[in-house]
Amino acid sequence: MMLKINLGVILIYLFYRLVRTWKRVGGPIKAEPPATGEDLVEDPLCHTYVPVTHARRVEIDGKTVYFCSEKCLERYKLDKKQQ
């Protein structure tokens, strides 16, 4: 009788470990994979590097210029007007 109880406890423990390992390996997939070599562009005003997909792109004097934010873009335009 005691042997059956011990064997049952061991089997339950092994099943528990198997399920726990299975859940850890097959866990949820991350929503956003890590960046994979995306090009960076430099903001001409604050010299911050930003990924191309996140940069604010504007055509100025026939040349594409990238900014880190709308705020830097507006400041750049204001500085150009004052020159």
C-alpha positions in Angstrom: 0.0 0.0 0.0 2.8 2.4 1.0 4.7 1.6 -2.2 1.6 2.5 -4.4 1.3 5.9 -2.6 5.0 6.6 -3.0 4.8 5.6 -6.7 1.7 7.8 -7.2 3.4 10.8 -5.6 6.5 10.4 -7.8 4.4 10.1 -10.9 2.4 13.2 -10.0 5.7 15.1 -9.3 7.1 14.0 -12.7 3.9 15.0 -14.5 4.0 18.4 -12.7 7.7 19.0 -13.8 6.8 17.9 -17.4 3.9 20.4 -17.6 6.0 23.2 -16.1 8.8 22.6 -18.5 6.4 22.4 -21.4 4.8 25.8 -20.5 8.2 27.5 -20.1 9.3 26.3 -23.6 6.1 27.0 -25.3 5.5 30.3 -23.6 4.0 33.4 -25.2 5.7 34.9 -28.2 7.0 38.5 -27.7 4.9 41.1 -29.4 7.9 42.8 -31.0 11.1 41.1 -32.1 14.3 42.8 -31.4 15.6 45.2 -34.0 17.5 43.5 -36.8 19.9 45.9 -38.3 17.6 48.8 -39.1 19.4 51.9 -40.5 19.8 54.9 -38.2 19.6 58.5 -39.3 21.0 61.6 -37.5 18.8 64.5 -36.5 20.7 67.6 -37.9 19.5 69.7 -35.0 20.1 67.7 -31.8 22.4 65.0 -33.4 20.3 62.2 -32.0 20.3 58.9 -34.0 16.9 57.5 -34.7 15.7 54.4 -36.6 14.5 55.3 -40.1 11.0 53.9 -39.3 10.6 56.2 -36.3 12.1 59.3 -37.7 10.1 62.3 -39.0 11.0 62.6 -42.7 10.7 66.0 -44.5 11.8 67.2 -47.9 13.8 70.5 -47.5 15.4 72.1 -50.6 15.1 68.9 -52.6 16.9 66.9 -49.9 15.3 64.4 -47.5 16.1 65.4 -43.9 15.2 63.2 -40.9 14.3 64.5 -37.4 13.9 62.7 -34.1 10.6 64.5 -33.3 8.1 67.1 -34.5 9.6 69.5 -32.0 13.1 69.3 -33.5 11.6 69.7 -37.0 9.7 72.9 -36.0 12.8 74.3 -34.3 14.9 73.5 -37.4 12.4 75.4 -39.6 12.4 78.3 -37.2 16.2 78.5 -37.2 16.3 78.4 -41.0 13.8 81.3 -41.2 15.9 83.4 -38.9 19.1 83.0 -40.9 
